[in-house]
């Protein structure tokens, strides 16, 4: 696989899809063989990591803030309407010290973080399972096939 490639891996629960992603990230022990990974990696987990901080901080994740890049990431992850509903928009505090957000919102924030990271390789571990069908279609079209079209994307799903 290379830039501009998207691979979708579908399989039953427990069939090793997440293990495949861990292998790409060198997080598993090799029993044999080799593989090379060239470039930076962004990983969106099944249960996304959200820390206590603002929505913006959770998306930019320590990178310098760029408004255009941020807006593009939010749009690709289908978060625009959520931002309008948050009391302070992107400045709303989430996590342990902030408001509670749904699993779907967590998944979309993690997805926006991956888009914002501008990594070469994007590993998506079932990011569509926490959202409804309409939002999933928007994420697939606007994010996977849109914002990430110039990236190497591996999407696993059931």
Secondary structure as GFF3:
##gff-version 3
##sequence-region A 1 158
A	DSSP	beta_strand	6	10	.	.	.	ID=ss1
A	DSSP	alpha_helix	17	24	.	.	.	ID=ss2
A	DSSP	beta_strand	41	44	.	.	.	ID=ss3
A	DSSP	beta_strand	53	54	.	.	.	ID=ss4
A	DSSP	alpha_helix	55	60	.	.	.	ID=ss5
A	DSSP	alpha_helix	67	76	.	.	.	ID=ss6
A	DSSP	alpha_helix	80	85	.	.	.	ID=ss7
A	DSSP	three_ten_helix	89	91	.	.	.	ID=ss8
A	DSSP	beta_strand	93	94	.	.	.	ID=ss9
A	DSSP	alpha_helix	103	117	.	.	.	ID=ss10
A	DSSP	beta_strand	121	125	.	.	.	ID=ss11
A	DSSP	alpha_helix	133	139	.	.	.	ID=ss12
A	DSSP	pi_helix	140	147	.	.	.	ID=ss13
A	DSSP	beta_strand	152	157	.	.	.	ID=ss14
###
